[in-house]
Amino acid sequence: MVHAQTDVTAQSSPASATTHSPDTTRPPRAPTLIDSDNSADFDLNGHQAIYRGHVRVDDPELKLTCGWLIADVPQAGGRPNHIVAETNVVIDFTDTKGQTNHATSDKAVYLYNVQNGVTNETVTLTGNPQMENAQGMQAGDVIIWDRANNKIHFDNPHMIFRQNLNGATPETNPPPVKTNFPQGTVENIDKNISNHIGDRPAF
Amino acid sequence: MNAKANITRASLAAGAGLLFAVTLGVRAQQNSVQHANNFTSTEYYGPTNQQRIKSILSGAEALPQPGGLLIIKQLKLEMFNPDGKLEWVVNAPECVYDTFKGVANSPGHLQVRTGDGKFRVEGEGFLWRQSDSFLTISNNVRTVVENGAIMNTMP
């Protein structure tokens, strides 16, 4: 299996990050909203919530839509530490460089925990996960967005290129061409294709 | 008069049972439930923890209906954990509680929040099943997770 990992910030980070101390100079953070068109179930004993039907998560740092979402309901004073989104998952987020990213998958799992003062916060995408930004689109068997360290990790990464076929009208959106190769080997593929992709994606 | 109404023991128990386990005794006495205004009912944990409050239920009005139904207006329910910490607060303008089935429902609005207020839910239409503390909100469900409770590790 091939692995690839990309920093979404300029700095290198260890495998986990120490918990950030509260910054009292920052303005209050806007709340996270979770909306669903259909019903939602709440197990108040089990501290769990299930949302169905066009679920939308509107967070200052990301927007997520899906068909079904289950979340741990925090105890008083706590925070959700396990969220699972399924069915047509779409996530849009802006990284610390201000670059917008668009991710899709069948399933996304958010995990948050603090162990020995170290914060771990990840979003794991499975089921045909893809991530796209201004530089291009990349897919993998699994995509892990390590939020604590601002990294994105791809298992078995592969680039997805959109061919600009001769004679195609500008509005035409030809079918994607899927390749499967380790990151950094773009130069080994057909130049007719690589010529159309511009710079290698910065994932 | 804004004083606590003359509420029978049965009506208090029935009110307390709105979102919690209703004792068989309440069912047996439910025929004696009377109209009540501005009522408050406190439920305590079981024999091992009798001094701890489990819930405080209050309402502006409780109207007994045929078939063991009880209409409660301006419902407020506070639920505490065994350590005395406020876990949930439930507010509903009106609901119908079925004392036989142990189920409360309403087509109207419902608000639920954690004790610290950082997790709040509201929606239209609900069904509450007290046997396992399971709540279904039917429509327009909106949850607010306050102030960085999700996705807030970024520096």
Interface residues (C-beta under 8 A of the other chain):
Chain A: A17 T19 H20 P28 R29 P31 T32 L33 I34 D35 S36 D37 N38 S39 A40 D41 F42 D43 L44 N45 A49 Y51 D59 P60 E61 L62 V73 P74 Q75 A76 G77 G78 R79 P80 I83 T96 Y110 Y112 T119 E121 R147 A148 N150
Chain B: M79 K85 L86 E87 W88 V112 T114 G115 D116 K118 F119 V121 G123 D132 S133 F134 L135 T136 I137 S138 N139 N140 V141 R142 T143 V144 V145 E146 N147 G148 A149 I150 M151 N152 T153 M154 P155
